[in-house]
């Protein structure tokens, strides 16, 4: 079920969005509901930080000291998977909005048709296997691999090797290819390695070994050390 929260300073606009969303979800047989709405950005942040929310609709000009963009940045710091949809009459903010990994930017006044199109795309996106799995070609075979099963990816000569919990898969994909399709909890720690931050057990500061929960290990490169350790610290928060 989609759990949706709305933040807009206009009571009438929030009421309209709730009505349109209920109509869209009923019409398209989408399991979802609006569980919270407010015009107060602080109340909105407190609610989203303490409750499970899948989708947020944010106005940008909230007639407050904090804008919708600021609010989205704060929320993104604590929730990397939440789907953010901006709704605004101000087109000049559209490029800034995508710095917080925005799913969509709807220009006010938002028609029921535009909202329906957005929600259907979001439903298709979140229900797709590409959210949790990636496809990797290995010779004549295509492997469907769960992203959370990947421990790290190694580049060796012209090949890449995907180390999972159960197997090692050889492929022609480059590390740049993997960086584009893997989620934010994967990070480059060396010119030859991309690692799953969630699978790391510890870092050996003497040998610069990155040691994983299943006893796999790889090297941390000097060039990537700071950015990698910063990403690791952020992932653990």
N, C-alpha and C positions, 0 to 999 in steps of 0.2 A: 504493500500500500504506500502511495505517495503521501507524505505528511508535509503540508505546505504552510509557510508562514509569510505574512505580508507586512511590510512597513511603508506607509505612505502618510503624509501629514494631513491628507484630506479624508475625512470620514466617509464622504459620499463616494469617493473613488475606491476606497477599500471595500465598501458595500457592493459597488458595481463589480469589482474584480471577483469577490466571493461568489456573486450570482453567476457571472460568466463562467468561472471555473467549475462550479457545480453543474452547469448546463453542459459544458464541454466534456466533463468526465462521465456524466450520465449518457450523453449521446454516443460516446465512443467506447463505452463499457470499460472505462479506466478506473481502477480501484485507487481512490485517493480522497483526501479531505483537507480543508483549510483548518488547521488546528489552533492558529493564533494570528491575531492582527492588532496592530497598534500604530500610532503616529509618533511614538516616543522611541528614539533610537536606543536609549539606554535600557529601557524595558525590553526592547526587542533583542538586544545583545544578551541580556541576562537570561531571557527565555531560551534562545537558541543555544547558549552555552551549557544549559542544564537539561535540555530535552532533545530527544531524537527528532531531527527535522531533515527531510530529504531535499526540499526545494524552497528557496526564498525569493520573493518578489520584492525588489527594493526600488523606491523612488530615489533620485539623486539629490534633489533639492528638498530637504526635510524641514526647512524653516527652523534650523537648529544650528548649534555650534559645530555639530558633527554632520557631515554629508553622507549620502548613501555610499559614496566611494570609500570614505574613511571607515564607515561601518562594515563594509564588505571586507576591507583589509583586515580589520580586527577579527572578524568571523573566520576568514581564511586562515589566520594564524592558529586557530584552535580546531578547525575542521577543514581538511583538505579535500574531502569528497563531496561536500554539499554543493548542489547545483544552484548557481546564482543567475537570476534573470533580472536585469535592470529595466525599469519602466520610467521614461523621462521625456519631457518635451524639449530637452536640450541635446541636440545632435552633437554639439562640440565636445561632449564627454565620451563619445562612443569609443574612441581609441584608448583613452585612459582606462575605461572599464575593463578592457581585456587583460590588463596587468594582473587582475585578480582571478584569472581563469573563468571568465564569464561564459555561461552557456548561450545566452542571447541578450539582445538589447532591443526592447520594444519602444517605439516612439509614440508618445501620447498625442492625440487620444487613441487608445488601443481598441481596435475593433474585435468583436467576438471571433471573427474569421482568423485574424492574425494570432490571437491568443490560442485558438484551437490548433493552428498549424504548429505553433511553438510547443505546446503540450504533447501533441502527437509525436513530434520529432524527439522530444525528451523521453517519452515512453519507449520509443523504438531504440533509442540510444542506450538507455539503462537496462533494457531487457536483452540486448544483444550479447552474444557470446564474446564479442571483442572487448567487453568491459572486464571480464575475468580471465580470458584466455588470449593467447597469441598463436598464430599459425606460423610454423617454421618449415621451410623446405629443406630436406636432407636427401640429396640424390633424387630418386624418383618418388620418394615418400614425402608426405606432408604430415607434420606432427602438430596436434592441438595441445598446447601446454598451458596449464594453469599458471598465471603469473606469480601467485603466492608460493608455488612449488620451486621456483627458480632461486638458486642460492647465489650464483654469479655467472657471468659470461666472460670468456677468455678469448682474446684474439691471438692466434699463433700462425705466423706466415700468412697465407692467403685464406685461411679458414678461421671460423669462430666456433667455439665449443660452449654449449649451454649446459651448465651443471645444475641438475635438478635434484630433488630428494631421492629420486629413484634411478636416474639414468644420466648419461652424457650424450648430447646430440651434436653432431657435426653439421655445420651449415656454411654457406657462402656469404651470409649476411655480414655486414660490417658492424662495428660497435656503434657507429653513427646511426645505422638502421635501427639497432636495438634501443638506442637512447630516445628515438622518436616514438617508439611503441610501448615502452615500459613506463610504469607510473612513477610518481615523484619519490617513492621510497627506494628507487634505484639510483645509484650515484657512481660516477667514475672515480676510482681511487688510484688509478695507474693508467698509463697509456695503453695497457693491454687488458684492463679489467673494468667491468661494470659490476657492482655488487648490490645485493639486496640488503639494505640497512637493517631490516627487521630480522635478518638471519644471523647477524653478527653477535658472537659471544664476547669477544674482547679484542683489544689491539695490543700487540707486543711492541712497546715503544723502543725496545733495544734492537730487535730484528726487523721492525716495521712490517711484521706479519699481521694480516687481517684474519682472525680465526673465527670460524663459523660454528653454529650450534652442533652441527653433525661432524665436527672435527676437520672439515675441509679448510684449506687456508690459501691465501694468495698474498701478493705483495702490495704495499702502499707506496706509491711513488712520491718523491720529494716535490715535484711540480704540483701535485694534486692534494698534498697533505692538508693544507689549511682549509680549502673548500670542502674536502671530504670530511674532516673532523667537525667542521661547522654544521654540515648536513646531518651527520650522525647525531650530534647534540640536539639539533632541532627535531629529529625523528624520535628521540627518546623523551621529549617533553610531553 
